[in-house]
Every structure is written in C-alpha cells, then in structure tokens.
Amino acid sequence: MMAVLVLLLLTFGLSLTSAEDGNPKPCMRARHNNANNVFLKRHLPEGVPVNTMDQNIWGALLRQIKTCGRPTQSFFHVSQRERVERVCTKSGGKALSGNLCISKELFNFVTVRLNMDEGLCGIRSIQNETKHIILGCDEIGDACQPVHFEGNPTSKVPNNNQPDCGAASAGGSASRVFVHDAVLSVTFIVLAALW
C-alpha cells in the first residue's frame, strides 16, 4: 500500500514538472536562459544585408551564422532590435495563443527559403514581407523577451480584446512558479517522510 502511495505522489510531482515544459501564456519564466540570445542570433544577426536580394550575399550570411539547416528563416535589420523586442511588452504586442504575442504594428522583414535538397545553403527564394509579426515571448531575468519567431502565413492581425503582452493578465509567472515549487516541495517532503 505504501509503495502505491509513493508511486502516486511521485507521478503527480513529475507530471506537474513536465507540464511546466511549455508556457501556456506569454511572459512566463523561460526554460532556457539563453533562448533570447539564440533568437537574436537567428533573426537579428550582425551583417543582415540591406536592400539586396543577392543570393550569394544571403548565402554568405547563413553560412556565417551557421543556420543552413533551417529551411525557412526570417531576418530583421539590427536597427529594428528595440522595436522587435517591444512586441513582448504592453506597448508592442497582444497575446495570441500559448506564449505567442502578435505585434500591434506592421514590420518589414526578409524571409529566406532554402532548397534543402541542394545543400550548402542553396537558396530557393528571398522575399521582402510586411506583416504583423508573431513572437514567442518568455521571461528571462526581469524582462519579457522574444525567444521564437513564428510564421504568419495567413497575415493574422492583433485582436484588441486580447490582453497586452507583458501585462499581468497575459503572464503571471511568479504565482505559477510559487505554486509549482510549493507542490513539488510538499510532494518530496511526504515522500521523504514515507521512505
């Protein structure tokens, strides 16, 4: 009987932990502290070409940042960094679904598609786009920051009835983390007492 109780408590604690793997709302604590750095490397790297569709120049950038294995990639010029990061705040974005925020303003960016069969960063197309951008936004440190770029093939627009990103109603990581930690602590204390 005690073994069954221990197994149930352990299963409950682990299921709670695995439920934490994905963020159901924007601006909740990130699983990986370097997720914003990876985002910046992939979407706002130094040397993004300006006003050119030259495949050789874009191919050189992709090889430099080592992203030839990604079939579709979108880029912003470094000068747009603050504006992109603002999408994860009250002033810049609206909650969409999960941890995704959609920008309140339109953005200009370049999407590069690779021919994965060709290898060696074979570029299939380079396209200038103007859309509302969709970003995964998680809390890193004390700020809600972009961690993922999501395509917007259907040209979605923000819904003013949704909460702003970065707003307490959009995230709420502190209370979630407190409850999670408290339940895990109680589970392990009970397990230790039964052991």
N, C-alpha and C positions, 0 to 999 in steps of 0.2 A: 504493500500500500504506500509506504513512504517513497519507494522508488518511482511510483506513478506520479506522486505529488511533485517530486523533484523534477521529473521529466516534463510535467506540465508547466511548472514555473520557469524552467529553462527555455522551453519552447516559446512561452509568452514573451520572455525577455528578449530572446533572439528575433522573434517576429517583429517586435517593436523596433529593434535596431535596424532590421532590414527595411522597414517601412520608411526609415529616415534617408534611404539612399537617394530618392528623388524628391525635389522640392515641389510641393503642390501649389505654392504661391510665389510670386516674385519677392525678392529681397529677404529671403530666409538664408541662414548660415550655409555657406558653400561647403561641399565635401572636400574640395581641393583648394588649398590656399593659393596655388599658382594658376588657377583657372583664368583669371583676368589677364595674366601675362601671356598665356597661350593664345587667348582671344586677340590680344594686341599684336602678337607676332603673326598671326594668321590673317588678320583683316586690316591692320594699320601699320604695316612694317615700314621702316625707313626705305626710301627709294621707290615708292609707288610711282609708276610713270604718270605723267600729266599730259592730257590731250594727245594721246597716241594709241593706236590700235595695232602697232607693230608687234607681230607675234614673237620676233626674236627678242625684243626688249622685255616683253612679259614673260617669255620662257626663261630668260636670264634671272628675273626676279624670283620665279617659282623655284628654280634650282638653288638660288642663294638662300631662300628661307626654308628650303627642303620640304616643299609641300606638293611634289609631283604626284604623289599617290592619292591626292584628293580630286575626284572628278569634276566638282563644281566649287568654285571659290569666288568670294566677293570681297572687294577691296575699297577702302576709303583712303583719301589722301590724308596724310598725317595732320594737316591743318584742321581737319574735322574732328580730331580726337575728343575735345571737350564737348562738342555737340553730340557725338555718338554716345559718350558716357552719360550725358544728361538724359538719355532715353530711360535710364534706370532710376530716375528721380521724379518727384511730384510735378516738376515743371516740364519734363520732357516726354513722359510716356504714360500710357494707360495699360492696366493689366489686361492680358489677353486670355491665356489659359496656362495651367501649370506655373512654371516660373517665367513665362514669356511676357514681355512688355512690347507694345507697339508704339512707335514714335507718333507724337502729336503733329510733327511736321514731316514734309516730304524730304527725302535725301537723294542726292546724286551719288552713284557708286558704279563700279565696274564689276561685271561678272565674267569670269573666265571659265570656259568649259574645256576639259581635256579629252582627247581621244585616248582612252586607257589602253586600247589595243595597240596603239602605235608606240607607246612607251617613251622614255626620255623627254617627258613634258611636252608631248605632241599636242598642240593647242587646236581645238576644233572651232571655237568661236570666242570672240571678245565683244562684249556688249555693254554700252552705257545704259544705265537704268535710272529711273526716277520713280521712287515708291516710298511708302511708309515702311520703315524697317522694323523687323521683329527680332528682338534680342532676348536671350536667356539672361536673367538678372539675379545674382545671388549676393549675399552679404559677405564681404571679405574685409576683415579689420572692422572698422566702424562705418563703412560705406557700402551702399548697394552698387555693384559694378557689373558690367557686361561680361558674360562668360561663354556665350554661344551666339552665333548668327544663324537665324532660321530663315529659310527662303520664304518669299511671299508671292508665289506664282499666280494667285488669284487676286492680287492687288487689294488685300484687305485694308480697311481704314479703322482708326480708333473709334471705340464706342464711348461716348461721353457719359453713359450710365455706369461704366465700369470704374472702379477706384483708380486713382493715380498710382503709378509705380512709386515705390519709396514711402507711400502712406502707410500708417499703422494698419489700416484695414486690408492693405494689399499683402502684407507680410506677416509680421508677428513672430519673428524668430525667437525672441527672448522667452516668451511664455512657452513656446513649443519645446525649446531646449530644456527649460526648467522642468517641465512635466516629464519629458523623456528621461532626463537624468534622475529625477526622483523615483520614477517607476523602476528603472534599472537598479538603482541603489537598494530599494526595498526588496526587489527580486533576489539580488545577490546576498543580502543580509539574511533573508529567510532561508536561502539555500545553505549558507554557511551554518546557520543555527541547526538545520536539519541534518547536516552532514556530520 
